[in-house]
Amino acid sequence: MKTLTSLSQWKKEILEVFRKEWRSESRALSGITTTAQLCFVSLVIINNITWFSNVKPLLASGLYWLILIFIASITLPRTFLQEEENRSADFWRMVARPESVFWGKCLFNCAQMLVATLFMSLGMILMLRLPVGNPLVFAGNSFFGSIAIALTVTLAGALAAPAQNRYTVCAAISVPLLVFVVNLGMTGTAFALGEFLRGGERAPIAMIAYCLGAGALGPVVYSRIWKS
């Protein structure tokens, strides 16, 4: 009974953090608007540049993941960074546990990233007329890759939030990890689009392993700096 009560409390705290982020976003719509604009402008520019030529799978996958990283770097860190700027981080320290705060914000960032990834995937395939030779690898790689990006940027934002130059620190923490995610994502996406790359079919599995590792490490690391 005590375990069930504890789990219920965890769920309540996580959902409350998620709802707070959703209410803030639904009022301002800054994240959704920025994500939609970046996706649309990027797709239009790429389509115009490649209008008279066929895009090779490796180039297409590189552009695809670079745009997703760019979108994530602009829209996702603010879930933690703005809490410190608005002096509202202390509120969560009083009413919730650090792991609940991390997961509530992380789930919100994952939702944003999945929407952006879906939009980018459909746009790239339709506008650039890309043949998807292996839909399962493409879908799995994109799905878990977007979650990996959200986990990485969320953790970087959480760690950088207490710093004075928080945006610079966030970039310094996230970039090395995102380089690994981009390299893995490009390999899987290029393979799915017809480019034979060694290990490309195993990219979604590697993404899952990365997500599990980041998901296990993130709340633990954040809880260590919770009271700072």
C-alpha positions, 0 to 999 in steps of 0.5 A: 500500500505504501508503495502504491501511495508513493507511485501515485505521488510521483505520478501526481508531481510529474503530471503537475509539472507537465501541466504547468509547462503546457499551460505556459506554452498554451498561453504564449505559444512561443515554443510551438510557433518557433518550432513551426517557423523553423521547420517550415523555413528550413524545408522551404530553403532546402527545397529551393536549393535542391529543386533541380537536383536529386538529394543524396541520402547521406546529405538529406539525413545530415540536413534532417538531423542538423535542423532537428538539433537546431530546433531543439537547441532553441526551443527546449532549454528554456523549460529550465532556464526560464524558471531561474530567470523568472525566479520560479524555480524555488517554488518547485523546490518547495512542492516537488521532488527533483526527479519529478520536476526533471521528468515532467519537463522532460516529457513536455520537451519530448512531446515538442520534439516528437511533433517537430520530428513528425513535421520534419519527416513528412516535409523532407519525404514529400518536398524532397521526394525521398524514397524510404527503403526501410520505413521501420528503421527510419521511423524507429531512428527518428522516434528514439532519436527525437527522445534522445535529443530531448533528454540531452537538451533537458539535462543540459538545461537543468544543469546550466540553469543555476549558472550566471551565463546559463545559455552558454553553459547549456550549449557547452554541455549539450553540444558534445552529446548531441554530436554523438546523437547526430552521428548516430541519427545520420547513420540510421536515416541514411541507411533507411533512405537507401545509403548502405552504411555499416551498422545503419540498421542497428542505429535505432537500437543504439538510440534506445540504449542512449535514451535509457542511459540518459533517462537513468542518469538525468534525474540522478544528476539533477537531484544532486544540484537541486538545492544549489 
